[in-house]
């Protein structure tokens, strides 16, 4: 059922301006490492809507941007968080050569969808949050509490030397130092198709190097075959994965698992002396990175390997933890999460369901390091993120703006 407030917001929304905002954002290439290009636009847009933005580097030449719409009374602080970087566009132009989609930063509207790198992951969410403030301004609504914004870099992986959540770590440092107000509740605008995710998976990536001894193929007895040893290690890993799949399941994100993602090894007409493999381990909320890594290593080391075989395991993808990214959850019936879902349903007529994220993003920094309950909620479908099909529904994006504005009002309260 629509409320008078929702009707008021709908009447005040400037859909054309909202779409142009997202198109401008998509026009600023911000592949991980080049966040400054988008940060400059955010500074301008935030200034225009009265957020008094600040900017500070988390690494040289790579800024975070933050700002706040300060409330006019005593009330809670609601924060919207999103990452400014996107994944690469290698192969995009070739895929769409000769079509409207050829330029990944042109942001064409085709059949009711805006196309381009970052459309759903996650400039759609960032722009929806900012446009919600503009909508409140246009509707003449004055908040009692405050709404703050933190737009941070280095979330995506894939570019050399980047993608370790340096921006999120810098946000935590600034909150703890009192430079940014500690929020009472946060919405991280990763794409959820406007459902509300109160839980997310954790992960670690393991890189395993198995070393034997190479030898000429005609005298294999003088070598130690690393590929045979790798077969034994893989068998042990897959047995461990079967145990995980048959084990406990989380109501929102399911069972834990392991996926082997890469194998590289062999010798040229010789006994293979070395083999390398990579894998990713999914963690359910409640699992601990140290414990899961130890159990994984125990499974690998129980393989009946020759004495001359050595196995080295490294964890190259530390995020909020040196081993990887922690799983996290808040209560699925947390009243603020439920209230956000209700705002989505009112603004969009659907979605707003409580769910769990099948991806890892940076809410563990908020929940685990500054003690702020946080959810994921934003327009966009995660299944097209990082692909040549990345786009976002205009209808869903515009509904997200109204839903966020509704939630800002209901969470922060208003001055009569």
Secondary structure as GFF3:
##gff-version 3
##sequence-region A 1 416
A	DSSP	alpha_helix	4	12	.	.	.	ID=ss1
A	DSSP	alpha_helix	15	26	.	.	.	ID=ss2
A	DSSP	alpha_helix	35	48	.	.	.	ID=ss3
A	DSSP	beta_strand	54	59	.	.	.	ID=ss4
A	DSSP	beta_strand	62	69	.	.	.	ID=ss5
A	DSSP	beta_strand	77	83	.	.	.	ID=ss6
A	DSSP	alpha_helix	92	95	.	.	.	ID=ss7
A	DSSP	beta_strand	109	110	.	.	.	ID=ss8
A	DSSP	beta_strand	113	115	.	.	.	ID=ss9
A	DSSP	pi_helix	119	123	.	.	.	ID=ss10
A	DSSP	alpha_helix	124	139	.	.	.	ID=ss11
A	DSSP	beta_strand	146	152	.	.	.	ID=ss12
A	DSSP	alpha_helix	166	176	.	.	.	ID=ss13
A	DSSP	beta_strand	185	188	.	.	.	ID=ss14
A	DSSP	beta_strand	196	200	.	.	.	ID=ss15
A	DSSP	beta_strand	202	211	.	.	.	ID=ss16
A	DSSP	beta_strand	215	216	.	.	.	ID=ss17
A	DSSP	three_ten_helix	217	222	.	.	.	ID=ss18
A	DSSP	alpha_helix	226	245	.	.	.	ID=ss19
A	DSSP	beta_strand	249	250	.	.	.	ID=ss20
A	DSSP	beta_strand	254	255	.	.	.	ID=ss21
A	DSSP	beta_strand	257	265	.	.	.	ID=ss22
A	DSSP	beta_strand	270	271	.	.	.	ID=ss23
A	DSSP	beta_strand	274	283	.	.	.	ID=ss24
A	DSSP	alpha_helix	289	301	.	.	.	ID=ss25
A	DSSP	beta_strand	310	314	.	.	.	ID=ss26
A	DSSP	beta_strand	324	325	.	.	.	ID=ss27
A	DSSP	beta_strand	328	329	.	.	.	ID=ss28
A	DSSP	alpha_helix	335	348	.	.	.	ID=ss29
A	DSSP	beta_strand	354	357	.	.	.	ID=ss30
A	DSSP	alpha_helix	363	364	.	.	.	ID=ss31
A	DSSP	pi_helix	365	369	.	.	.	ID=ss32
A	DSSP	beta_strand	373	376	.	.	.	ID=ss33
A	DSSP	three_ten_helix	382	384	.	.	.	ID=ss34
A	DSSP	beta_strand	391	393	.	.	.	ID=ss35
A	DSSP	alpha_helix	394	412	.	.	.	ID=ss36
###
